[in-house]
Amino acid sequence: MSLQSLINPFIIVFIGVAPFWLLVWVMVSIKKRTTLRRKNPINTHLLRSPGQSLLIEAEDISIDLFSYLFITPFISLYFYAYYLSSNKTNTLLILLGISLLLALLFIGQKIIKLFNKREKLRLAYDAELAIGQELNLLMRQGFYVFHDVNLKNTLSEFNIDHVVVGKSGIFAVETKGRSKPMNSDGDHGFKVSFDGYKLMFPQWDETDPIEQARRQSKTLEKWLSSSIGEPVTVKAVIALPGWFITTTKKTDIAVINGKNSDKFFNVSKEVELTEKQVKQIAHQLESLCRNVEPKAYTKPK
């Protein structure tokens, strides 16, 4: 096997790909020229939207999926070009066939994993968007609502899906998107029970969301207390959109489905905040969440 026999197939593949890369170069050049001539009128950072981190992660996975799908035909083309430029023996054909099959199996496995992960992220995004839109209605009643709040502690960095602030208290809302079973027995397949320790779905139980919600509310509580210079209390809330919730025992964590949110957040008075405190807390959260850069007419990084 000579070096030239390995290089020739690359040359053939490059000739086939050249028109595509030329088109990409033209599109990038046009974008750069347009960016130099136009300016985005929005010159301040924007607030984070519901599920923004999930959306960005899903978009990154979509790019990875496209990359694997894009490279697959060129792998086949390379093996075929190598076969045509070689001695065309049966042994070589079998070896190339086995190599191609292994490569396709590897890529197929990656694609399946990425696809499944993207579907879970899309479900989580739909759930956060649905709850976020319901919570936004609270702003009509004087509440402040923030989404995708990024916090850091000494060990890790994480996001709180939604934070609601009003005179009735501070609420850290952790949203979970859970698909419903298709073979449900009437309405029982759409019910989840919370006993204060675990979430009991029709076919499984979960405790991780409870621990996560409690941990995040405590971290937010410490951060806000330090930021405004006085102690505050944060109520942990778990939101399960689309599910019918039954709470058999009340604890420090509330579980809601997002519908009629005003009844919960107005009635659930953990503490009575003054208008000054509400504005101070809202100011700190806004400074934390206003970090989204406008995208139109921006130079590629």
Protein Blocks (a to p, Z undefined) as FASTA:
>chain_A
ZZklmmmmmmmmmmmmmmmmmmmmmmmmmmmmmmmmpccfblcdcdddehklmmmmmmmm
mmmmmmmmmmmmmmmmmmmmmmmmmnopaklmmmmmmmmmmmmmmmmmmmmmmmmmmmmm
mmmmmmmmmmmmmmmmmmmnopacdehiacddfkbccddfbacddfkbccdddddddddd
fkbghjllmcccdehjaccdfkbccfklmmmmmmmmmmmmmmmmmmnopacdddddddde
hiacddfbdcfbdcdehiaklmmmmmmcfbacdfklmmmmmmmmmmmmmmcccfehpacZ
Z
